[in-house]
């Protein structure tokens, strides 16, 4: 019965040339924003600048947005090969040490939010920045709320919902920060469209 069905087999050279031509066709689609590469210096530079801005004392103000969390979550969603959960955890520990918070408080928040942004990262890239902010708002609120509840349980002290309100402000800032963080990518996309 197996011999009754005609099959056409490609030789190894024909198969490899078919694969290489399909790979070349995919590589030539540079106008897709998902395929445009992001410079690693830009990614790590924005994280470093935001980290140093986060060391300033304005973080202690009530309802202050967590800009470092915003930038790390943005890069987890848009460049997950460079920035991931380990980056979020290490930077969260550094913020914990700087802010004299219980060790692991910010690290847990950063890891939870970055995990959420990694889960929906490919979906986020298909939307504009406003819709991305709407998708990220529950992730920011849930990540920060879990940390608030855990710290309240461990310390036997209720810190209030200031962190959840700051999560709303962080989600609102996704749009302007996303525009700033995507500036080099948008420039590369416009150049590749102009050449094509």
VENTA-V200700 format. One record per residue. N is the residue number from 1. RES is the residue in one small letter. NEAR is the number of other C-alpha atoms within 12 Angstrom. Layout:
n: (N,N)
res: (RES,RES)
near: (NEAR,NEAR)
This chain:
n: (1,2,3,4,5,6,7,8,9,10,11,12,13,14,15,16,17,18,19,20,21,22,23,24,25,26,27,28,29,30,31,32,33,34,35,36,37,38,39,40,41,42,43,44,45,46,47,48,49,50,51,52,53,54,55,56,57,58,59,60,61,62,63,64,65,66,67,68,69,70,71,72,73,74,75,76,77,78,79,80,81,82,83,84,85,86,87,88,89,90,91,92,93,94,95,96,97,98,99,100,101,102,103,104,105,106,107,108,109,110,111,112,113,114,115,116,117,118,119,120,121,122,123,124,125,126,127,128,129,130,131,132,133,134,135,136,137,138,139,140,141,142,143,144,145,146,147,148,149,150,151,152,153,154,155,156,157,158,159,160,161,162,163,164,165,166,167,168,169,170,171,172,173,174,175,176,177,178,179,180,181,182,183,184,185,186,187,188,189,190,191,192,193,194,195,196)
res: (x,x,x,x,x,x,x,x,x,x,x,x,x,x,x,x,x,x,x,x,x,x,x,x,x,x,x,x,x,x,x,x,x,x,x,x,x,x,x,x,x,x,x,x,x,x,x,x,x,x,x,x,x,x,x,x,x,x,x,x,x,x,x,x,x,x,x,x,x,x,x,x,x,x,x,x,x,x,x,x,x,x,x,x,x,x,x,x,x,x,x,x,x,x,x,x,x,x,x,x,x,x,x,x,x,x,x,x,x,x,x,x,x,x,x,x,x,x,x,x,x,x,x,x,x,x,x,x,x,x,x,x,x,x,x,x,x,x,x,x,x,x,x,x,x,x,x,x,x,x,x,x,x,x,x,x,x,x,x,x,x,x,x,x,x,x,x,x,x,x,x,x,x,x,x,x,x,x,x,x,x,x,x,x,x,x,x,x,x,x,x,x,x,x,x,x)
near: (5,6,6,6,7,8,8,7,9,12,10,10,11,12,14,13,14,15,15,14,14,14,13,13,12,16,16,17,18,24,23,20,27,25,21,27,27,27,21,18,14,22,31,23,17,29,30,20,20,24,29,20,19,29,24,19,14,16,23,20,14,19,20,25,31,43,38,41,47,42,47,51,49,50,42,38,35,39,34,29,19,25,32,31,31,22,31,39,30,25,36,36,26,26,36,24,18,23,21,16,21,23,22,27,37,38,33,36,44,47,36,35,47,43,34,32,40,32,23,24,29,22,20,31,32,19,21,19,27,22,19,33,34,23,31,42,31,25,35,43,35,28,34,39,31,26,35,31,25,22,25,18,13,14,15,11,12,17,19,18,21,22,34,31,25,30,37,31,28,37,38,29,32,38,27,23,28,35,21,20,33,32,19,23,29,23,20,22,24,18,15,20,17,11,11,11)
